[in-house]
Amino acid sequence: MSEELEALFKDMAQSIIDGDSDISVELAKKSIEMNIPPLDAITKGFVVGVNYIGDQFGAGEAFLPELVMAGEAMKAAVATLEPELIKLGEARETMGRVVLATVEGDIHEIGKTLVGTMLSASGFEVTDLGVDQPADKIIGKAIEIDASLIGMSALLTTTMVRQREVIEEMDKEGLRPKIKVMVGGAPITRDWATKIKADGYSEDAVGAVKLAKELVGKADA
Amino acid sequence: MRPKLTLLSDEIIARILAEAYELLLKPGIKVQNEEARELLIREGVVIDPETHVAQIPAPLVQRALESVPREFYLYDYDGNPVVHYGGDSVHFDPGSSGIAMLNPDTLEHETTETEHLVRLLKVAEQISQYDAQSTAVICHDVPKDIQDSYRLYLALLYSKKPIVTGAFTNKTVQEMIDMLSLFAGSPEAAREKPRAIFDVCPAPPLIWSNFGAGNLVQLARAGIPAEIVSVPLAGAAAPVTMLGTVTQHTAECLAGITIHQLANPGAPIVWGGAAAIFDMKKGATPMGAIETAMLDCSYAQVAKTLGMPTHTYLGATDSKLVDAQAGLESGISAMVGALSGINMISGSGMLDFLACHSAEKLVIDAEGIAMAKRMIGGVKQHTDTLATGFYDDKINFKGGDFLKQKITMKLFREEQHLPSDIIDRNSTRQWKEAGSLDAFGRAKVRVKELLASYSRPELDSDQIARLHSYMLDLAKKAGIEELPRLEDYEPA
């Protein structure tokens, strides 16, 4: 790898670490002009930054605003590269399609939105349905987009029971294990996840990405 | 002179209000309840039919602020005005809607059921620092559809104090209003001397949900007091700056009051909240953070400028145990609340971001509240001369001289708050003889004493029968044939 290229990849990673969408977009454009394969720009440049900030967060060195801004900068860079990818017929290998929702009766979504940002930054195609979503809407969307994963959040103990309803409905329709389910939210524990037969649970957004990769069989990606 | 804590200048308060009025127009307030939207549309408010975002003009808000009561009372079972919402009156009540309770022996956070709420009601009933009860925890042993009304039912059975409560849906708020009317004898009686107040939450940022706005409208029409609990989270669901968050809080309260007063001008409503910062490491909403207390003090100042009654959530901790963190967060924040002159301060007894209750913490927090109340009692002048009059002919220049003075006997109870045994002022020897307990250990003893000394209030037997039968009816509709057995009461 030429020194120039190496420096560019390093700048790309840094733009994500700095959470600077303007610079990440600018660098994405520059890489197109330089005829750098867009997939290289993503995997050798930008993703390195996402992984770094994720690790830092996990270690308690980075904070949520930095994590969110890094995710946004990543999204912006990928969006810039996307037309080029399509032109080359070289789609970025998707990690899988995910439907995210806060369950019915619950309007709390800060954590769920954060999970969405981190999943997209890590190569998942995320459809975030938002808050107060009944089982049929969540399941319907998952079928419609051929999702491999559903992620559900709940902040209230009065609404967390809805997670179980969605899973029961999916079992009834024979949608599992094809579609995996992960759950999260303040009152959610590993015990709860086991009890309702979810495929996994995570305490935070960084853990959710790791879990999602495991569930779709791409833990090493 | 009564000490007062103020964090904002008049100039900043004026700017907060001015910008809050701007927010009501741009971006506007999302009103997700149809009835509330109709009330606004009838006044010419422009509402986007797709997004339900309303642009609420200042004159309409100001009209609401003119019709809203500046003060009102909550009454106890015997009809005495006990809680004064207005001015700088300060009251405390236990926090509401916990989902777990600390087992003092195993230290587990147990999922709450009827027995837990009954225990909390019995303890709070006997502590004078709590002027009101709250429907403190959710009883998971009854169906979800009656979990809100069932809490109120228990509070009415086990307490004579006013009650801070809240509904979980638009359907159940009406059931709870009906329950209060039935208990009071008539809707008029329930309205005339309100026993309970209902917390109602907007959703940050700038949303009055179907449920929140629906509750406002129904409570206003019934004339039962409503308490806005606006919960901006600084840095996540509200601007990261305190002033930005207080401004958003102001806009949410102004919009709520407008909807409420349009439904019934003159109905009682409180400017309240549970503002908090957003912890950037844990994604949590720390109730014990000093910034949380500063936000509350600030929005209360804004409310007082408008002459509104006030409420907040302080006196709680994020610790999982009744430990040193619990003591310092609860004590400091209760003090800030009292010094801010906030009419109702909810949160005592609560751990773990308001998720978990503790009866032991309730009795310890009562000491912090007593200290805060002593503080706002201020330094008073009791005698004509401040000191010289104390030094008469009998002064021997000895330490015990003043113990011999009649005025000492007369005034020491006014000058000094006399703490309960929760506060240790023993000699080391006495402390060892008493079992070498820490505050939590002493609180465990005190809770046991209070549970043993409790006797249920003397209520009219017809009233009890009416209440039982109404609750049983709701329970049957929710799919259960019997209510949980209650201590001190025959089966319904």
Interface residues (C-beta under 8 A of the other chain):
Chain A: G60 F63 L64 P65 I107 I110 G111 L114 T157 T158 V161 A186 P187 D204 A205
Chain B: I99 I138 H140 K144 Q147 F168 A203 S209 L233 G235 A236 A237 F278 M280 K281 G283 F353 A355
